[in-house]
Amino acid sequence: MKLKSILYDKCLEIVSEKIRMAETSMKAAQDSANAEGKSTAGDKYDTARAMSHIERDMYAKQLAESIHLKNILDGIDLSRSTTIESGSLVETSLGNYFISVGLGLIKLEQITAFALSPLSPIGELILGKTQGDSVIFNGKEIKILSVS
């Protein structure tokens, strides 16, 4: 349970940083668009303002995606389970997986694990499995060694 909590906290930290970065970048792009709007020089500045708006919209999309990931994390129950589900830490013959949100490889002092969405190809394949089960992914057998 402790390793799951550590991984969960790291996922929250990563997602919170993504939210902070997107908010900061979105504000900077909006400020840039506003500054360009004050110029009376013509088409060149209209183009720059439009590009700033496009950039702001891109960061707004990143912000929405990161908030969505945080909402998923907020809904995860870390209580011990023997069946793989959202919130499970799964030790396999190919590595460790934390079924949560798709953040990729997380390296910590205590553990290295892939933070996977349950909707990812491997996530979908191992959901509902238990210790001792095996699955085939890309022609390779993945043996489930433990589930917590």
C-alpha positions in Angstrom: 0.0 0.0 0.0 2.9 2.4 0.8 4.4 2.1 -2.7 1.0 2.7 -4.3 0.6 5.8 -2.2 4.1 7.0 -3.2 3.3 6.4 -6.9 -0.1 8.1 -6.5 1.5 11.1 -4.9 4.0 11.4 -7.7 1.3 11.2 -10.3 -0.6 14.0 -8.6 2.6 16.0 -8.4 3.2 15.5 -12.2 -0.3 16.4 -13.1 -0.4 19.4 -10.8 2.8 20.7 -12.4 1.2 20.2 -15.9 -1.8 22.3 -14.7 0.5 25.0 -13.3 2.6 25.1 -16.5 -0.5 25.2 -18.8 -2.1 28.0 -16.7 1.1 30.1 -16.7 1.7 29.6 -20.5 -1.9 30.3 -21.3 -1.7 33.6 -19.3 1.5 34.6 -21.0 0.0 33.9 -24.5 -3.1 36.0 -23.5 -0.9 38.8 -22.3 1.0 38.7 -25.5 -2.2 38.8 -27.6 -3.4 41.8 -25.5 -0.1 43.6 -26.0 -0.2 43.0 -29.7 -3.8 44.3 -29.8 -2.7 47.7 -28.5 -0.5 48.3 -31.6 -1.8 50.2 -34.6 0.8 49.0 -37.1 -1.5 46.9 -39.1 -1.5 43.4 -40.6 1.8 42.2 -39.1 0.5 42.8 -35.6 -2.9 41.2 -36.4 -1.1 38.1 -37.4 1.0 38.1 -34.3 -2.1 38.6 -32.2 -3.9 35.7 -34.0 -0.8 33.5 -33.3 -0.9 34.4 -29.7 -4.6 33.4 -29.5 -3.8 30.0 -31.2 -1.0 29.5 -28.7 -3.4 30.4 -25.8 -6.0 27.9 -27.1 -3.4 25.2 -27.3 -2.4 25.8 -23.7 -6.1 25.9 -22.7 -6.5 22.4 -24.3 -3.5 21.1 -22.3 -5.0 22.6 -19.2 -8.3 20.9 -19.8 -6.6 17.6 -20.4 -4.5 17.9 -17.2 -7.5 18.8 -15.1 -9.2 15.7 -16.6 -6.2 13.6 -15.5 -6.4 15.1 -12.0 -10.1 14.3 -11.7 -9.4 10.7 -12.7 -6.6 10.5 -10.0 -9.0 12.1 -7.4 -11.4 9.2 -8.1 -8.9 6.4 -7.6 -9.4 4.1 -4.6 -6.0 2.8 -3.4 -7.5 0.2 -1.1 -6.0 -3.2 -1.4 -7.4 -5.4 -4.2 -6.5 -8.8 -5.6 -8.1 -8.0 -9.0 -6.4 -5.5 -11.3 -8.4 -2.3 -11.5 -7.8 1.4 -11.5 -5.5 2.1 -8.5 -3.8 -1.3 -8.7 0.0 -1.6 -8.5 0.8 -4.6 -10.7 4.2 -6.4 -10.7 4.7 -8.4 -13.9 7.4 -10.3 -15.6 8.0 -7.2 -17.8 7.9 -4.5 -15.2 5.6 -2.7 -12.8 2.4 -0.9 -13.8 0.4 1.6 -11.8 -3.1 1.6 -13.2 -4.1 5.2 -13.0 -3.5 7.8 -15.8 -1.2 7.6 -18.8 1.9 9.4 -17.6 4.5 6.9 -18.7 7.6 5.8 -16.8 7.9 7.0 -13.2 11.3 6.4 -11.5 11.4 6.8 -7.8 14.0 5.7 -5.3 11.7 2.9 -4.0 10.2 1.7 -7.4 10.1 2.2 -11.1 6.7 1.8 -12.7 4.7 2.8 -15.7 1.7 4.9 -14.9 -0.9 3.5 -17.3 -4.5 4.4 -18.1 -6.9 1.4 -17.7 -7.9 2.3 -21.3 -4.4 1.8 -22.7 -3.7 -1.4 -24.7 -1.9 -3.1 -21.8 -4.3 -1.6 -19.2 -7.3 -3.1 -21.1 -5.6 -6.4 -21.4 -4.7 -6.9 -17.7 -7.9 -5.3 -16.1 -9.7 -7.9 -14.1 -6.8 -10.3 -14.0 -5.2 -11.6 -10.8 -1.9 -12.8 -9.5 -0.7 -15.8 -11.5 -2.6 -14.9 -14.6 -0.8 -14.3 -17.9 -1.6 -12.3 -21.0 0.0 -12.0 -24.4 0.9 -8.5 -25.6 2.7 -8.0 -28.9 3.6 -11.7 -29.0 5.2 -11.6 -25.5 3.8 -13.3 -22.5 3.3 -11.0 -19.5 3.0 -13.0 -16.2 1.2 -11.2 -13.4 3.4 -11.7 -10.3 1.5 -9.7 -7.8 -1.4 -7.2 -7.4 -1.7 -4.7 -4.7 
